[in-house]
Amino acid sequence: MNSALADPQVAVVTGAGSGLGRSIASALLTDGFRVALLGRRRSRLDETAETASAQSLVVPTDVADEHQVAAAFDTVVAAWGRVDVLVNNAGVFGPAGDIDEVDVDEWRRTVDVNLTGAFLCARQAFRVMRSQDPRGGRIINNGSIAAHSPRPRSAAYSATKHAMTGLTRSLELDGRPYDIACGQVDIGNAATDMTAGIAHGATQADGSTRPEPTFDPVHVAEAVLRMARLPLDVNVPFMTIMATGMPYLGRG
């Protein structure tokens, strides 16, 4: 049911200023959600908000900062009274290299954004969802093909995405008594600025470099929207969406 026919549901999307986050936020806005746009750069969030400014709320936030995340969710609740959906999308690729070449500070920054950021946002969403009336909500985590099968020289990114799977499973289990559902979308080769190099040449497990196919991120946004629209007694714990010809199934 389109929310234009009822009270609009409230979604929070992190990393909403570009790439998949912008596509997901735009799809939710088009479908009638009120959407809080979280990200570090206000100018990019404002660009996303232009698609439906009356239904969007720009909240500049570094998801790795617990105080900023708490303040962001307080802002959303003050504006709209509740949170129905959290899309944990913010992430970085992090450092590339063999593990003895990885800078420790870059490792920590990757963990802070990709994993701790998701934890901090889920923590606040869980707090709101368990106490609001009507109770409950849905958390959708952006995983990755790397949550199953890493690319070479990507220890930091792959480790955080494997850990995201553990976070998803824990949230799905712990949220049950409070009508909180949690699922994860593992994405392979959606065409964004972050993945632009893949179409020209990506390092393979055998050491070669080959271009890989990509696909329009609108299909990820459609998948997330479909998950967001499910009733809370139905869940998609894990979904993989990928370019058909990418070497994932034979990688590693």
C-alpha positions as CSV (number, residue, x, y, z in Angstrom):
1,M,0.0,0.0,0.0
2,N,1.4,3.4,-0.9
3,S,1.8,5.6,2.2
4,A,0.2,8.5,0.5
5,L,-3.1,6.8,1.4
6,A,-2.2,6.6,5.1
7,D,0.1,8.2,7.6
8,P,3.5,8.3,6.0
9,Q,6.1,5.9,7.4
10,V,9.4,7.3,8.6
11,A,12.7,6.0,7.2
12,V,16.3,6.9,8.1
13,V,18.9,6.3,5.4
14,T,22.6,6.7,6.1
15,G,25.1,7.6,3.4
16,A,22.2,9.3,1.6
17,G,24.2,12.0,-0.2
18,S,25.4,9.8,-3.0
19,G,25.4,6.4,-4.7
20,L,23.2,3.7,-3.4
21,G,22.1,5.8,-0.4
22,R,20.7,8.5,-2.8
23,S,19.0,5.9,-4.9
24,I,17.4,4.2,-1.9
25,A,16.3,7.5,-0.3
26,S,14.8,8.7,-3.6
27,A,12.9,5.4,-4.0
28,L,11.5,5.7,-0.5
29,L,10.6,9.3,-1.0
30,T,8.8,8.6,-4.3
31,D,6.8,5.9,-2.6
32,G,5.6,8.3,0.0
33,F,7.9,7.7,3.0
34,R,9.2,10.6,5.1
35,V,13.0,10.1,4.9
36,A,15.7,11.5,7.1
37,L,18.9,11.8,5.1
38,L,22.1,11.2,7.1
39,G,25.6,11.8,5.8
40,R,28.6,13.9,6.4
41,R,28.2,16.5,3.6
42,R,25.1,18.7,3.8
43,S,25.5,19.9,0.2
44,R,25.1,16.3,-1.1
45,L,22.2,15.6,1.2
46,D,20.5,18.8,0.0
47,E,20.8,17.5,-3.6
48,T,19.1,14.2,-2.6
49,A,16.4,16.2,-0.8
50,E,15.5,18.1,-3.9
51,T,13.5,15.1,-5.2
52,A,10.9,15.6,-2.5
53,S,12.0,18.3,0.0
54,A,8.7,18.4,1.8
55,Q,9.0,14.7,2.8
56,S,12.7,14.8,3.6
57,L,14.8,15.9,6.5
58,V,18.5,16.7,6.0
59,V,20.5,15.7,9.1
60,P,24.3,16.0,8.6
61,T,25.8,13.2,10.6
62,D,29.1,11.3,10.9
63,V,27.8,7.8,11.7
64,A,31.0,6.9,13.4
65,D,30.3,9.5,16.1
66,E,28.0,8.2,18.8
67,H,26.9,11.7,19.9
68,Q,26.1,12.8,16.4
69,V,24.1,9.6,15.8
70,A,22.1,10.0,19.0
71,A,21.4,13.6,18.1
72,A,20.3,12.7,14.6
73,F,17.7,10.2,15.9
74,D,16.5,12.7,18.5
75,T,16.0,15.1,15.6
76,V,14.0,12.6,13.6
77,V,11.7,11.7,16.5
78,A,11.2,15.4,17.3
79,A,10.2,16.1,13.7
80,W,8.1,13.0,12.9
81,G,7.5,11.1,16.2
82,R,8.8,7.7,15.2
83,V,11.2,5.6,13.1
84,D,9.7,2.8,11.0
85,V,12.7,1.9,8.9
86,L,16.5,2.3,9.2
87,V,18.7,1.6,6.1
88,N,22.3,1.2,7.3
89,N,24.0,2.1,4.0
90,A,27.0,4.3,4.8
91,G,30.3,2.6,4.1
92,V,33.8,3.0,2.7
93,F,36.0,0.6,0.8
94,G,39.0,1.3,3.1
95,P,42.6,0.5,2.5
96,A,43.8,-1.9,-0.2
97,G,46.8,-4.1,0.3
98,D,48.1,-7.2,1.9
99,I,47.4,-7.1,5.6
100,D,51.0,-6.2,6.6
101,E,50.6,-3.2,4.3
102,V,47.4,-1.9,5.8
103,D,47.7,1.2,7.9
104,V,46.2,0.7,11.4
105,D,44.5,4.1,11.4
106,E,42.9,3.3,8.0
107,W,41.8,-0.1,9.3
108,R,40.2,1.6,12.4
109,R,38.4,4.2,10.2
110,T,37.0,1.4,8.0
111,V,35.7,-0.4,11.1
112,D,34.3,2.8,12.6
113,V,32.3,3.7,9.5
114,N,31.2,0.3,8.1
115,L,30.6,-1.6,11.4
116,T,30.5,0.7,14.4
117,G,28.5,3.2,12.4
118,A,25.9,0.5,11.6
119,F,25.9,-0.5,15.3
120,L,25.4,3.0,16.5
121,C,22.5,3.7,14.1
122,A,20.9,0.3,14.8
123,R,21.3,1.0,18.5
124,Q,19.4,4.2,18.3
125,A,16.7,2.8,16.0
126,F,16.2,-0.2,18.2
127,R,15.7,2.2,21.2
128,V,13.1,4.2,19.4
129,M,11.3,1.2,17.7
130,R,10.9,-0.8,20.9
131,S,9.2,2.0,22.8
132,Q,7.1,3.8,20.1
133,D,3.4,3.2,19.5
134,P,2.6,1.3,17.4
135,R,5.7,-0.6,18.4
136,G,8.4,-2.1,16.1
137,G,10.1,-1.3,12.9
138,R,12.6,-2.7,10.3
139,I,16.4,-2.4,10.0
140,I,17.9,-3.1,6.6
141,N,21.7,-3.4,6.5
142,N,23.8,-2.9,3.3
143,G,26.1,-5.9,3.3
144,S,28.1,-6.9,0.2
145,I,29.2,-9.8,-1.9
146,A,32.4,-9.4,0.3
147,A,30.3,-10.6,3.2
148,H,30.6,-14.0,1.5
149,S,33.7,-13.9,-0.7
150,P,36.3,-11.2,-0.4
151,R,38.3,-9.6,-3.2
152,P,42.0,-9.8,-3.0
153,R,43.8,-7.2,-0.8
154,S,40.6,-6.1,1.0
155,A,41.0,-7.3,4.5
156,A,39.5,-4.3,6.2
157,Y,36.4,-4.0,4.0
158,S,35.8,-7.7,3.9
159,A,36.1,-8.1,7.7
160,T,33.6,-5.4,8.3
161,K,31.1,-6.9,5.9
162,H,31.4,-10.3,7.4
163,A,30.8,-8.7,10.7
164,M,27.8,-6.9,9.4
165,T,26.2,-10.4,8.8
166,G,26.7,-11.2,12.5
167,L,25.1,-7.9,13.4
168,T,22.1,-8.6,11.2
169,R,21.6,-12.0,12.6
170,S,21.8,-10.7,16.2
171,L,19.4,-7.8,15.5
172,E,16.9,-10.1,13.9
173,L,17.0,-12.4,16.9
174,D,17.0,-9.8,19.6
175,G,14.4,-7.7,17.9
176,R,11.7,-10.4,17.8
177,P,10.2,-9.6,21.2
178,Y,9.7,-6.0,20.2
179,D,8.4,-6.5,16.6
180,I,11.7,-5.3,15.1
181,A,12.7,-7.1,11.9
182,C,16.2,-7.0,10.5
183,G,17.4,-8.0,7.0
184,Q,20.5,-7.6,4.9
185,V,21.0,-6.9,1.2
186,D,24.3,-8.2,-0.2
187,I,25.1,-6.2,-3.3
188,G,27.6,-7.0,-6.1
189,N,28.7,-4.4,-8.6
190,A,26.0,-1.8,-8.5
191,A,27.2,1.0,-10.7
192,T,28.0,4.0,-8.4
193,D,30.9,6.4,-8.1
194,M,32.4,4.1,-5.4
195,T,32.5,1.1,-7.7
196,A,33.4,3.0,-10.9
197,G,36.7,1.3,-11.4
198,I,35.2,-2.2,-11.5
199,A,33.8,-1.7,-15.0
200,H,37.3,-0.9,-16.3
201,G,39.4,-3.5,-14.4
202,A,39.1,-5.3,-11.1
203,T,41.7,-7.5,-9.5
204,Q,40.7,-11.2,-9.6
205,A,41.6,-14.0,-7.2
206,D,44.2,-15.4,-9.6
207,G,46.0,-12.0,-9.7
208,S,44.7,-11.0,-13.2
209,T,42.8,-7.8,-13.8
210,R,39.6,-7.9,-15.8
211,P,36.6,-5.6,-16.2
212,E,33.4,-6.8,-14.6
213,P,29.8,-6.1,-15.4
214,T,27.7,-3.7,-13.3
215,F,24.0,-2.9,-13.0
216,D,21.8,0.1,-12.4
217,P,21.5,0.9,-8.6
218,V,17.8,1.5,-9.1
219,H,17.3,-2.2,-8.8
220,V,18.9,-2.2,-5.3
221,A,16.6,0.7,-4.4
222,E,13.6,-1.3,-5.6
223,A,14.7,-4.3,-3.5
224,V,15.1,-2.3,-0.4
225,L,11.7,-0.6,-0.9
226,R,10.1,-4.0,-1.3
227,M,11.7,-5.1,2.0
228,A,10.7,-1.9,3.7
229,R,7.0,-2.4,2.7
230,L,6.7,-5.9,4.1
231,P,4.5,-6.2,7.2
232,L,6.5,-6.8,10.3
233,D,5.4,-10.4,10.6
234,V,7.3,-11.1,7.4
235,N,11.1,-10.8,6.9
236,V,13.7,-11.3,4.2
237,P,16.8,-12.1,6.4
238,F,19.3,-12.0,3.5
239,M,19.0,-11.1,-0.2
240,T,21.8,-11.1,-2.7
241,I,21.5,-8.8,-5.7
242,M,24.3,-8.6,-8.3
243,A,25.3,-8.2,-11.9
244,T,24.5,-11.5,-13.5
245,G,27.9,-11.9,-15.1
246,M,30.2,-11.0,-12.3
247,P,32.6,-13.7,-11.2
248,Y,31.3,-14.0,-7.6
249,L,30.0,-17.5,-7.9
250,G,33.5,-18.7,-9.0
251,R,35.6,-16.3,-7.1
252,G,38.1,-17.2,-4.3
